[in-house]
Amino acid sequence: MDGAGCTEFDSLCYSDLNIPMMARMIVLTALVLGLAAPGVSADRRSDAKAQVDFGIRVAQRGLWKEAAYRWERAVELDPTYAAAWNNLAVAYEQQGQFDEARKAYEKALKLDSGNLMIRQNYDLFKEINDRTKGRDSR
């Protein structure tokens, strides 16, 4: 773990990214599960994890379109992969696709409602998005 509280594996820390400060408040993490979810083969989960990991690496370089593509691929391979849905939501958010981000966050929470990191990301997204919408309507 580094001084910012980020782990070295399977996590993307906003301090590693070159993005605006507002976006740094949202925590992106790949909460990779070690076991395949019921109904998903181990090979598909492994392939999805590889897509998630690659997505994290390109997101760290600011390549959000490529990251979104990788995380979209991950959720196609394993639609039960909550962490991939969470990461996809952050990528959509970075690209200004706020409706899609909301849907992806909600899907992640539906799959893993007890996941504090996903809940925190979604709550921050809603707070920032709602505040921005309120400011735009003035």
Residue pairs with C-beta under 8 A, 6 or more apart in sequence:
1 7
1 8
2 8
2 13
4 13
4 15
6 13
6 15
6 16
10 29
10 30
10 31
10 32
10 53
10 56
11 29
11 30
11 56
12 28
12 29
12 30
12 56
12 59
12 60
12 87
13 27
13 28
14 23
14 24
14 25
14 26
14 27
14 28
15 24
16 60
17 23
17 24
17 59
17 60
17 62
18 62
19 62
19 94
22 128
23 93
23 94
25 124
25 128
26 90
26 93
26 121
26 124
26 125
26 128
27 117
27 120
27 121
27 124
28 56
28 59
28 86
28 87
28 90
28 121
29 83
29 86
29 87
29 117
30 52
30 53
30 55
30 56
30 83
30 84
30 87
31 82
31 83
31 86
31 112
31 115
31 117
31 118
32 49
32 52
32 53
32 83
33 45
33 81
33 83
35 45
36 42
36 44
36 45
36 78
37 45
37 78
37 80
37 81
38 80
39 80
40 78
40 80
40 81
44 77
44 78
45 77
45 78
45 81
47 77
47 78
48 73
48 74
48 75
48 77
48 78
48 81
48 84
49 74
51 70
51 71
51 73
51 74
51 77
51 84
52 70
52 71
52 74
52 81
52 83
52 84
52 87
54 70
55 66
55 67
55 68
55 69
55 70
55 71
55 74
55 87
55 91
56 67
56 87
58 66
58 67
58 70
59 67
59 87
59 90
59 91
59 94
64 91
64 94
64 95
65 95
67 87
67 91
68 88
68 91
68 92
68 95
71 84
71 85
71 87
71 88
71 91
72 88
74 81
74 84
74 87
74 88
75 81
75 84
75 85
75 88
78 84
80 111
81 111
82 108
82 109
82 111
82 112
82 115
82 118
83 108
83 118
85 104
85 105
85 107
85 108
85 111
86 104
86 105
86 108
86 115
86 117
86 118
86 121
88 104
89 100
89 101
89 102
89 104
89 105
89 108
89 121
89 122
89 125
90 101
90 121
92 98
92 100
92 101
92 104
93 101
93 125
98 129
101 125
101 129
102 125
102 126
102 129
105 118
105 121
105 122
105 125
106 122
108 115
108 118
108 122
109 115
109 118
109 119
109 122
112 118
113 119
